[in-house]
Amino acid sequence: MRKSLRWALSLSVLIGTVAPTGVATAADTDTGSTAVVDSQSTDIKDRILAIPGMSLIEEKPYAGYRFFVLNYKQPIDHRRPWAGTFDQRISVLHKDTSRPTVFRTSGYSLSTTPSRAEPTRIIDGNQVSMEYRFFTPSRPQPADWSKLDIWQAASDQHRIFTALKKIYGQKWLSTGASKGGMTATYFERFYPRDMDGVVAYVAPNDVVNKEDSAYDRFFETVGTKECRDRLNNLQREALVRRAPLEAKYKAWAESEGVTFNTVGTLDKAFEAVVLDFVWGFWQYYGEDVCDQIPVAKTATDDEVYGTIDAFSGWAAYTDQGLEPYTPYYYQAATELGSPTIKQPHLKGLSRYGYQPASNFVPREIPMKFKQHAMRDVDDWVRKNANKMLFVYGGNDPWGSEKFHLGKSARDSYVYVAPGANHGANVAGLVEAERNNATARILAWAGVPAPAVQAAQPLARFDARLDQQVDEDATKEHGLRP
């Protein structure tokens, strides 16, 4: 702890200094100049920009809020804060400093459009969002990929929270969906005293990377047999027709100027997309659209090709499709793990099977898998979870490997929304669980007891703000949480 304090003090000297008069220097990108910001100002923008290392990218108007997109200077290595920094993008959806705050991350890039996560609407609070390190533009240059791990990212969140807690002094909750839910969980594991509660949506928990039988059981039972057969048959048909469909794929690739250097060949990319088809269907859609899948034997080549594209995306494993997600695939290959499923209906047709995440990372980036990383998090959650809520979708393949709570967990819950996919949320839970989850979120946020007892969101639904809450769990192609 004393070492951590010394590092933090060293970093504060490195990335920004506060003058005796109570002002700090911050870059104002609207004017291209360096502005002196009064830390005693009552204007929220001035107060935020008075934080050493904070600079403004832009402010966007939104009724009832102020929305800022910012850069915050972070150490490349939190263990050696003097050894270089990078700019990490964050955003602040400001309502009022008297309200509680939600810390949200997608685990990927940052959206610069104002939006509210479900817990933000429930507690009618402020929201701070963070771009995950190494997703562009929040990438150190040159990029030392060994500094991309779950502890370094959790330490990014810790520093942002520590800086903004001085302004937003009420209760804080962390949240995120999919990889964002994983990120919120890892943050809690490494900095359990920061947040007053955690709401993690559809967060996979791949404890043993090579043991993936839970996914096989999921695909054997999800939905109806009729729907499963329809999907499996079309997927199989795409491999049966590999030659004509690959000809279409090659023509498309040449017309678009895309390449396949990372995965290796067009054939490997083709099969990776086809093998994602059934997974992608259940992750983002469901039984209600199964009748839109063509009957395999009577479908034309164009219909098969177009259906695979709609649910898997032919661009997913091109160099251009993979590059924005290199940080994810790197983490999957070094800490997070990635699923492998057997798909026996493709026996004799699949040449590569489910390819490991390392296949989707440029070869010049070194990787070594850390077997202990997910086991450590899983063990910690089971034994130490306190004020943590995990929400999963009953028809989401990523929920096959969930977080679980042990006997020593306190005020923590794992709920499954029946029939929901990767967009599962509190609103989709059965009534008793929805009411309890809403009440616990309100209680963790420190709102008055009558509101907790009512167990209803405090803010009205806003179509512009709230329809984007699942942007990190929307229909992105590729096998990613």
C-alpha positions in Angstrom: 0.0 0.0 0.0 2.8 2.4 0.9 4.4 1.7 -2.5 1.1 2.4 -4.2 0.9 5.7 -2.5 4.5 6.6 -3.6 3.7 5.7 -7.2 0.5 7.8 -7.1 2.4 10.8 -5.7 5.1 10.4 -8.3 2.5 10.2 -11.1 0.7 13.3 -9.9 4.0 15.2 -10.2 4.6 13.7 -13.6 1.3 14.4 -15.3 0.1 17.7 -13.8 0.8 20.2 -11.1 -1.5 22.4 -9.1 -0.3 25.9 -8.5 -0.5 27.5 -5.1 -3.4 29.7 -6.3 -5.5 26.6 -6.8 -5.4 26.5 -10.7 -4.3 23.6 -12.9 -3.2 23.5 -16.5 -5.4 21.7 -19.0 -5.4 21.4 -22.8 -8.5 23.0 -24.3 -8.9 21.2 -27.7 -11.8 23.5 -28.7 -9.5 26.4 -29.0 -6.2 24.5 -29.6 -4.7 26.5 -26.7 -3.7 25.8 -23.1 -6.2 27.2 -20.7 -5.8 28.0 -17.0 -8.7 26.5 -15.2 -9.9 27.8 -11.8 -10.4 24.8 -9.6 -12.6 26.8 -7.3 -15.1 27.6 -10.1 -18.7 26.3 -9.6 -19.0 25.4 -13.3 -18.7 21.6 -13.6 -16.5 21.8 -16.7 -14.0 24.0 -14.9 -14.0 21.7 -11.9 -13.3 18.6 -14.1 -10.6 20.4 -16.1 -8.9 21.4 -12.9 -8.0 17.8 -12.3 -4.3 17.4 -13.3 -3.9 15.5 -16.5 -7.5 16.1 -17.6 -8.2 17.8 -21.0 -11.3 18.5 -23.0 -12.0 16.9 -26.4 -15.5 18.3 -26.8 -18.7 19.1 -25.0 -22.0 18.0 -26.5 -25.3 19.5 -25.4 -28.1 17.3 -24.1 -31.2 18.5 -22.3 -31.0 17.9 -18.5 -27.3 17.0 -18.7 -23.9 18.2 -19.6 -21.9 15.7 -21.6 -18.1 15.9 -21.9 -15.6 13.8 -23.9 -12.2 14.1 -22.2 -8.7 12.8 -22.2 -7.1 11.7 -19.0 -3.4 11.2 -18.8 -2.6 7.7 -17.5 0.7 5.8 -16.8 1.4 3.1 -19.3 2.5 0.9 -16.4 0.9 1.6 -13.1 3.7 -0.3 -11.4 6.2 2.2 -12.9 4.2 5.4 -13.4 7.3 7.4 -14.2 8.0 5.3 -17.3 5.7 7.1 -19.7 2.0 8.1 -20.1 -0.8 7.9 -22.6 -4.1 9.7 -23.1 -7.2 7.7 -22.2 -10.6 8.8 -23.4 -13.4 9.1 -20.9 -16.8 10.8 -21.0 -18.9 12.4 -18.2 -22.7 12.6 -18.4 -23.2 15.1 -15.7 -26.5 15.6 -14.0 -25.7 17.0 -10.5 -22.9 16.5 -8.0 -25.6 15.7 -5.4 -26.6 12.6 -7.3 -24.9 9.2 -7.2 -22.6 8.2 -10.1 -22.3 5.1 -12.3 -18.9 4.1 -13.7 -19.5 2.4 -17.0 -17.2 0.7 -19.4 -17.9 -1.5 -22.5 -14.4 -3.1 -22.2 -13.8 -1.8 -25.7 -13.9 1.6 -27.4 -15.7 4.7 -26.1 -18.9 6.0 -27.7 -18.8 9.7 -27.9 -22.7 9.9 -28.1 -24.5 10.6 -24.9 -26.2 7.5 -23.5 -27.3 6.0 -20.2 -26.6 2.6 -18.8 -29.6 0.9 -17.1 -28.3 1.5 -13.6 -27.8 5.2 -14.4 -31.5 5.5 -15.3 -32.5 3.5 -12.3 -30.7 5.8 -9.8 -31.1 9.0 -12.0 -27.4 9.7 -11.6 -24.3 10.9 -13.3 -22.3 8.5 -15.5 -18.6 8.3 -16.1 -17.6 6.0 -19.1 -14.1 4.8 -19.9 -12.4 3.6 -23.1 -10.4 0.4 -22.3 -6.7 0.8 -22.7 -5.1 -0.1 -26.0 -8.4 0.5 -28.0 -7.6 3.3 -30.3 -7.1 6.2 -29.7 -6.4 5.2 -26.1 -3.2 3.3 -27.0 0.3 4.0 -25.9 2.8 4.7 -28.6 4.8 2.6 -29.1 2.5 -0.1 -27.8 4.0 -2.4 -25.2 1.4 -5.1 -25.3 2.6 -6.6 -22.1 1.0 -3.7 -20.3 -2.4 -4.7 -21.5 -3.9 -6.8 -18.7 -6.9 -6.8 -16.3 -4.9 -5.3 -13.4 -3.6 -2.4 -15.4 -7.1 -1.7 -16.8 -8.6 -1.9 -13.3 -5.9 0.5 -12.1 -6.9 2.9 -14.9 -10.4 2.9 -13.5 -9.1 3.3 -10.0 -7.2 6.5 -10.9 -10.2 7.9 -12.8 -12.5 7.2 -9.8 -10.1 8.7 -7.3 -9.8 11.9 -9.4 -13.5 12.4 -10.0 -14.7 11.3 -6.5 -13.5 14.7 -5.2 -16.2 16.2 -7.4 -18.9 13.5 -7.4 -18.8 12.7 -3.7 -22.0 10.5 -3.4 -22.2 6.8 -3.9 -20.7 5.1 -6.9 -21.7 1.9 -8.8 -19.8 0.2 -11.6 -21.4 -1.4 -14.5 -20.9 -2.8 -18.0 -22.3 -5.4 -20.4 -20.4 -8.4 -21.8 -16.7 -7.6 -21.7 -17.8 -4.4 -19.8 -19.4 -6.7 -17.2 -16.2 -8.6 -17.0 -14.3 -5.4 -16.6 -16.5 -4.2 -13.8 -16.0 -7.5 -12.0 -12.2 -7.3 -12.4 -12.2 -3.7 -11.1 -14.1 -4.9 -8.0 -11.7 -7.8 -7.5 -8.6 -5.5 -7.5 -10.1 -2.4 -5.9 -13.0 -3.7 -3.7 -13.2 -0.5 -1.6 -13.8 1.9 -4.5 -17.4 1.1 -5.6 -20.6 0.9 -3.5 -22.1 -1.8 -5.8 -21.5 -3.6 -9.0 -24.0 -4.4 -11.8 -22.4 -6.8 -14.3 -24.4 -7.8 -17.4 -23.9 -11.0 -19.4 -20.3 -11.3 -18.2 -18.6 -14.6 -19.2 -16.4 -16.4 -16.7 -14.1 -18.7 -18.5 -12.3 -20.2 -15.4 -10.6 -23.1 -17.2 -9.9 -22.1 -20.8 -9.6 -25.7 -22.2 -12.9 -26.9 -20.5 -15.8 -25.7 -22.6 -18.4 -28.4 -22.4 -20.9 -26.0 -20.9 -21.1 -24.3 -24.4 -21.8 -27.7 -26.0 -24.6 -28.4 -23.6 -26.1 -25.0 -24.3 -26.2 -25.5 -28.1 -27.7 -29.0 -27.6 -30.7 -27.6 -25.7 -31.3 -23.9 -26.6 -34.6 -23.1 -28.3 -36.6 -25.8 -30.1 -35.1 -28.7 -31.9 -36.7 -27.4 -35.1 -34.9 -24.2 -34.8 -31.6 -25.8 -33.9 -31.8 -28.2 -36.8 -32.6 -25.3 -39.2 -29.6 -23.3 -38.1 -27.3 -26.3 -38.1 -28.4 -27.4 -41.5 -27.7 -24.0 -43.1 -24.3 -23.8 -41.4 -23.4 -27.2 -42.7 -24.7 -26.3 -46.2 -22.3 -23.3 -46.2 -19.4 -25.7 -45.8 -20.8 -28.1 -48.3 -20.9 -25.3 -50.8 -17.5 -24.0 -49.8 -16.2 -23.6 -53.4 -19.0 -21.4 -54.9 -19.3 -19.4 -51.7 -15.6 -18.8 -51.4 -15.6 -17.6 -55.0 -18.2 -15.0 -53.9 -16.2 -14.2 -50.8 -13.0 -13.7 -52.9 -14.8 -11.4 -55.4 -16.1 -9.4 -52.5 -12.7 -9.2 -50.8 -11.0 -8.0 -54.0 -13.7 -5.4 -54.7 -13.4 -4.1 -51.1 -9.6 -4.3 -51.0 -9.6 -6.3 -47.8 -6.8 -8.8 -46.8 -6.3 -11.9 -44.7 -2.7 -11.7 -43.4 -3.5 -12.0 -39.7 -5.7 -15.1 -40.0 -3.5 -16.5 -42.8 -5.8 -17.3 -45.7 -9.2 -16.5 -47.1 -10.1 -20.2 -46.5 -9.5 -19.8 -42.8 -11.4 -16.6 -42.6 -14.3 -18.1 -44.6 -14.6 -21.0 -42.2 -14.3 -18.8 -39.1 -17.2 -16.7 -40.2 -19.3 -19.8 -41.0 -18.5 -21.4 -37.6 -19.7 -18.2 -35.9 -23.1 -18.4 -37.6 -25.1 -20.4 -35.0 -23.4 -18.6 -32.1 -24.1 -15.2 -33.6 -27.8 -16.1 -34.1 -28.4 -16.9 -30.4 -26.2 -14.1 -29.1 -28.0 -11.4 -30.9 -31.4 -12.8 -32.1 -33.6 -15.7 -31.0 -36.3 -18.2 -31.7 -38.7 -15.5 -32.9 -36.7 -15.0 -36.1 -35.8 -18.6 -36.8 -38.3 -18.8 -39.6 -36.3 -16.3 -41.5 -33.4 -18.7 -41.9 -33.7 -20.3 -45.4 -34.2 -24.1 -45.7 -30.7 -25.3 -46.5 -31.4 -27.8 -49.3 -33.6 -25.4 -51.3 -31.7 -22.2 -50.6 -29.7 -20.6 -53.5 -26.0 -19.9 -53.1 -26.9 -16.2 -52.8 -29.4 -16.9 -50.0 -26.9 -19.0 -48.0 -24.1 -16.5 -48.6 -26.4 -13.6 -47.5 -27.7 -15.3 -44.4 -24.2 -16.1 -43.2 -23.3 -12.5 -43.8 -26.3 -11.2 -41.9 -25.6 -13.2 -38.7 -21.8 -13.6 -38.8 -20.4 -10.9 -41.2 -17.9 -11.7 -43.9 -15.8 -8.8 -42.9 -15.2 -10.1 -39.3 -11.9 -11.9 -39.9 -10.4 -9.7 -42.6 -7.3 -7.7 -41.4 -9.5 -4.6 -41.5 -12.3 -6.2 -39.4 -9.9 -7.7 -36.9 -7.6 -4.6 -36.3 -10.0 -2.6 -34.1 -10.4 -5.6 -31.8 -6.7 -6.7 -31.5 -6.8 -5.7 -27.8 -9.7 -8.0 -27.1 -8.2 -11.0 -29.0 -4.8 -10.3 -27.3 -6.5 -10.4 -23.8 -8.5 -13.5 -24.8 -5.2 -15.2 -25.8 -3.4 -14.1 -22.6 -5.9 -14.0 -19.7 -9.6 -14.1 -20.5 -9.7 -17.3 -22.5 -12.0 -18.0 -25.4 -14.7 -20.7 -26.1 -14.3 -23.8 -28.3 -17.4 -25.8 -29.3 -17.5 -29.2 -31.0 -20.3 -28.7 -33.5 -20.6 -32.4 -34.4 -22.9 -31.7 -37.4 -19.9 -30.2 -39.2 -17.8 -33.3 -38.9 -15.9 -34.0 -42.1 -16.4 -30.5 -43.4 -14.6 -28.3 -40.9 -10.9 -28.0 -41.6 -9.8 -25.9 -38.7 -12.5 -26.1 -36.0 -12.9 -23.1 -33.7 -9.7 -21.2 -34.0 -8.0 -19.9 -30.9 -8.0 -16.2 -30.2 -4.2 -16.0 -30.8 -5.0 -16.7 -34.5 -6.6 -13.3 -34.7 -3.6 -11.3 -33.3 -0.8 -10.1 -35.6 2.1 -12.5 -35.3 4.6 -9.9 -34.3 2.8 -9.4 -30.9 4.1 -11.9 -28.3 1.5 -13.8 -26.3 1.6 -16.2 -23.3 -1.5 -17.4 -21.6 -1.8 -16.9 -17.8 -3.7 -19.9 -16.4 -4.2 -18.3 -13.0 -5.8 -15.0 -14.0 -9.5 -16.1 -14.4 -9.2 -18.7 -11.6 -8.1 -15.9 -9.2 -11.1 -13.7 -10.2 -13.6 -16.6 -9.9 -12.3 -17.6 -6.5 -12.4 -14.0 -5.3 -16.0 -13.5 -6.4 -17.2 -16.7 -4.8 -15.6 -15.9 -1.5 -15.8 -12.1 -1.3 -18.6 -10.8 -3.5 -20.4 -7.9 -1.7 -23.1 -5.9 -3.3 -22.6 -7.5 -6.7 -25.4 -8.3 -9.2 -24.8 -10.5 -12.2 -27.5 -10.5 -14.9 -27.5 -13.1 -17.8 -29.8 -14.0 -20.7 -31.3 -17.5 -20.7 -30.7 -17.9 -24.5 -27.3 -16.2 -24.6 -24.4 -18.6 -25.3 -22.0 -16.4 -23.3 -24.0 -17.2 -20.2 -23.0 -20.8 -20.4 -20.1 -20.0 -18.1 -21.4 -17.7 -15.4 -20.0 -16.2 -12.2 -21.2 -18.0 -9.1 -21.5 -17.0 -5.5 -20.2 -18.9 -2.5 -21.6 -19.1 1.0 -19.6 -16.1 2.1 -21.0 -13.7 -0.5 -23.0 -10.8 0.9 -25.9 -9.0 -0.6 -25.1 -10.4 -4.0 -27.1 -12.1 -6.7 -27.0 -14.0 -10.0 -30.1 -13.7 -12.1 -31.1 -15.0 -15.5 -33.6 -13.3 -17.8 -35.7 -16.1 -19.4 -35.4 -16.2 -23.2 -33.2 -13.1 -23.3 -30.1 -12.9 -25.5 -26.8 -11.0 -25.0 -28.8 -7.8 -24.4 -30.3 -9.1 -21.2 -31.0 -6.5 -18.5 -32.8 -6.0 -15.2 -36.0 -4.9 -16.9 -36.2 -8.4 -18.5 -36.0 -10.4 -15.3 -39.0 -12.1 -13.8 -41.0 -9.7 -11.5 -39.7 -10.8 -8.1 -36.1 -10.7 -9.3 -36.6 -7.4 -11.2 -38.0 -5.8 -8.1 -35.2 -7.0 -5.9 -32.5 -6.1 -8.3 -33.9 -2.6 -8.8 -34.3 -2.1 -5.0 -30.7 -3.3 -4.4 -29.3 -1.0 -7.0 -31.2 2.0 -5.5 -30.1 1.0 -2.0 -26.4 0.6 -3.0 -26.6 4.1 -4.6 -27.8 5.5 -1.2 -31.2 6.9 -2.4 -33.9 7.5 0.3 -35.7 4.5 1.7 -39.1 5.2 0.1 -37.5 5.0 -3.4 -35.8 1.8 -2.5 -39.1 0.3 -1.4 -40.9 1.4 -4.6 -38.2 -0.4 -6.6 -38.8 1.7 -9.8 -36.3 3.5 -11.9 -36.0 7.2 -10.8 -35.6 8.6 -14.3 -38.1 8.4 -17.1 -37.2 6.4 -20.2 -35.5 8.5 -22.9 -35.4 6.9 -26.3 -32.3 8.8 -27.4 -30.3 8.1 -24.3 -31.5 4.7 -23.3 -31.8 2.9 -26.6 -28.0 3.0 -26.8 -27.4 1.5 -23.4 -26.5 -1.9 -25.0 -24.2 -0.4 -27.7 -21.4 -2.7 -26.3 -23.7 -5.7 -26.7 -25.3 -4.9 -30.0 -24.9 -6.8 -33.3 -21.1 -6.7 -33.8 -19.9 -9.5 -35.9 -17.2 -11.9 -34.7 -17.0 -14.3 -31.7 -16.5 -11.7 -29.0 -18.3 -11.0 -25.7 
